[in-house]
Amino acid sequence: MKNIISYFYNLEPNNIHQYEKKLKFSVDNNNYVFLPCYHTEKEIKDLQSLSTTLLSKGVYCHQFILNVNSTIITMVNNVPYVLLLVYINDNRLISFDDLIWFTNIDNLPVVESLKRDNWFSLWTEKIDYFEYQVSQFGKKFPLLRESFSYFVGMAETSISFLKNINTNYNPTLSL
């Protein structure tokens, strides 16, 4: 991987540490992370634009580094990777003051492709998935099967509350 980083980014990394599929390394007192990318190209471009905007407003977040082909995504063995310049210490704890400061930033762009706010569908799908899993493993774990109805009742109550308060909810037919 050192050769790939050297070839595609003209960087000579030292102290490369790999865990899972991520590589962490440093060059000239700058820390980098080279990791697989599981987003679409549009989402990556939107993330790059958002991170640049945040940096211009004083919010230090990781920045995407372009490769020698002036693209964000680098293909390695048919797996897309991105390189990030790390501005934040991994070990630093986020405080309540950080959250308050971040919420007071004005004129942040709303990026539709990055929104993850369809809680109704998420919760409904997860409950269906859990019900399926319990039906499969319920015979082996009877205590789980007996107590699961309480969990499902709580979740379905939450879903109905969400349905009642959500003005953007589009009803769908479910079986």
C-alpha positions as CSV (number, residue, x, y, z in Angstrom):
1,M,0.0,0.0,0.0
2,K,2.9,2.3,0.6
3,N,3.7,2.1,-3.2
4,I,0.1,2.9,-4.1
5,I,0.1,6.0,-1.8
6,S,3.4,7.1,-3.2
7,Y,2.3,6.6,-6.8
8,F,-1.2,8.1,-6.6
9,Y,-0.6,10.9,-4.2
10,N,3.1,11.7,-4.4
11,L,3.5,11.2,-0.7
12,E,6.1,9.2,1.1
13,P,4.4,7.8,4.2
14,N,6.1,6.8,7.3
15,N,4.7,4.9,10.3
16,I,1.9,3.2,8.4
17,H,-0.6,1.5,10.7
18,Q,-3.3,-0.7,9.2
19,Y,-6.4,-1.9,11.0
20,E,-9.2,-3.5,9.2
21,K,-9.1,-2.0,5.7
22,K,-7.9,1.5,6.8
23,L,-4.4,2.8,6.7
24,K,-3.2,5.6,9.0
25,F,0.1,7.3,8.3
26,S,1.9,10.6,8.6
27,V,3.9,12.7,6.3
28,D,5.7,15.9,7.4
29,N,3.7,16.1,10.7
30,N,0.4,15.7,8.8
31,N,-1.8,12.7,9.6
32,Y,-3.7,10.9,6.8
33,V,-6.2,8.1,6.5
34,F,-6.5,6.0,3.4
35,L,-9.8,4.0,3.5
36,P,-12.3,2.2,1.3
37,C,-15.2,4.3,0.1
38,Y,-18.7,2.8,0.2
39,H,-20.5,5.9,-1.0
40,T,-21.5,7.0,-4.5
41,E,-19.3,9.4,-6.4
42,K,-22.0,12.1,-6.0
43,E,-22.1,11.6,-2.2
44,I,-18.3,11.8,-2.1
45,K,-18.3,15.1,-4.0
46,D,-21.0,16.4,-1.7
47,L,-19.0,15.4,1.3
48,Q,-15.9,17.1,-0.1
49,S,-17.9,20.3,-0.8
50,L,-19.4,20.2,2.7
51,S,-16.0,19.6,4.4
52,T,-14.5,22.5,2.5
53,T,-17.3,24.8,3.5
54,L,-17.0,23.7,7.1
55,L,-13.2,24.3,7.1
56,S,-13.8,27.8,5.7
57,K,-16.1,28.5,8.7
58,G,-13.5,27.4,11.2
59,V,-14.8,23.8,11.7
60,Y,-11.8,21.5,11.4
61,C,-12.8,18.3,9.8
62,H,-11.0,15.8,7.6
63,Q,-10.3,17.0,4.0
64,F,-10.3,14.9,0.9
65,I,-7.1,14.8,-1.0
66,L,-7.1,14.5,-4.8
67,N,-4.9,11.9,-6.4
68,V,-2.5,12.6,-9.3
69,N,-5.5,12.2,-11.7
70,S,-7.3,15.0,-9.9
71,T,-10.0,12.7,-8.7
72,I,-11.2,12.0,-5.2
73,I,-11.6,8.2,-5.6
74,T,-8.6,5.9,-6.3
75,M,-9.3,2.4,-7.4
76,V,-7.1,-0.3,-5.8
77,N,-7.8,-3.8,-6.9
78,N,-11.3,-2.7,-8.0
79,V,-12.1,-1.2,-4.6
80,P,-12.6,2.5,-4.4
81,Y,-10.5,4.3,-1.8
82,V,-10.2,7.9,-0.6
83,L,-7.4,9.7,1.2
84,L,-8.3,12.1,4.0
85,L,-6.0,14.7,5.6
86,V,-6.8,14.4,9.3
87,Y,-7.4,17.7,11.2
88,I,-8.9,16.2,14.3
89,N,-7.2,14.2,17.0
90,D,-8.9,10.7,17.2
91,N,-8.5,10.6,21.0
92,R,-10.1,14.0,21.7
93,L,-13.5,13.9,23.3
94,I,-16.3,16.0,22.0
95,S,-17.7,18.3,24.6
96,F,-21.1,19.9,25.0
97,D,-19.5,23.2,24.2
98,D,-18.3,21.9,20.9
99,L,-21.9,20.9,20.0
100,I,-23.3,24.3,21.0
101,W,-20.6,26.0,19.0
102,F,-21.3,23.9,15.9
103,T,-25.1,24.5,16.1
104,N,-24.5,28.3,16.1
105,I,-22.7,28.2,12.6
106,D,-24.9,30.1,10.1
107,N,-25.5,29.3,6.4
108,L,-24.5,25.7,6.3
109,P,-25.6,24.1,3.0
110,V,-28.2,21.4,3.1
111,V,-27.0,18.5,1.1
112,E,-30.0,16.3,0.1
113,S,-27.9,13.3,-0.9
114,L,-26.4,13.1,2.6
115,K,-29.7,13.3,4.6
116,R,-30.4,10.3,6.7
117,D,-33.6,11.3,8.4
118,N,-36.2,8.8,7.3
119,W,-36.6,7.3,10.7
120,F,-40.0,5.9,10.1
121,S,-38.8,3.6,7.3
122,L,-35.6,2.7,9.2
123,W,-37.4,1.7,12.4
124,T,-40.1,-0.2,10.5
125,E,-37.6,-2.2,8.5
126,K,-35.5,-3.0,11.6
127,I,-38.5,-4.2,13.5
128,D,-39.5,-6.4,10.6
129,Y,-35.9,-7.7,10.5
130,F,-35.8,-8.4,14.2
131,E,-39.2,-10.2,14.1
132,Y,-37.8,-12.4,11.3
133,Q,-34.7,-13.2,13.3
134,V,-36.6,-14.1,16.4
135,S,-38.9,-16.3,14.4
136,Q,-35.8,-18.2,13.2
137,F,-34.0,-18.4,16.5
138,G,-37.0,-18.5,18.8
139,K,-37.1,-22.2,19.2
140,K,-33.5,-22.3,20.3
141,F,-33.8,-19.4,22.7
142,P,-37.3,-19.5,24.3
143,L,-36.6,-16.7,26.8
144,L,-35.8,-14.4,23.9
145,R,-39.0,-15.3,22.1
146,E,-41.1,-14.7,25.3
147,S,-39.6,-11.3,26.1
148,F,-39.4,-10.0,22.5
149,S,-43.1,-9.0,22.3
150,Y,-42.4,-6.3,24.9
151,F,-39.6,-4.9,22.7
152,V,-41.8,-5.0,19.7
153,G,-44.7,-3.3,21.5
154,M,-42.3,-0.4,22.6
155,A,-40.9,-0.1,19.1
156,E,-44.3,0.0,17.4
157,T,-45.6,2.6,19.9
158,S,-42.6,4.7,19.0
159,I,-43.3,4.2,15.3
160,S,-46.9,5.3,15.8
161,F,-45.8,8.4,17.7
162,L,-43.4,9.2,14.9
163,K,-46.1,8.7,12.3
164,N,-48.5,11.0,14.2
165,I,-46.1,13.9,14.6
166,N,-44.3,13.6,11.3
167,T,-45.9,16.0,8.8
168,N,-43.7,14.8,5.9
169,Y,-44.8,11.2,6.3
170,N,-46.0,9.6,3.0
171,P,-48.2,6.6,3.8
172,T,-47.2,3.4,2.2
173,L,-49.0,0.1,1.8
174,S,-47.4,-2.6,4.0
175,L,-48.4,-6.2,4.6
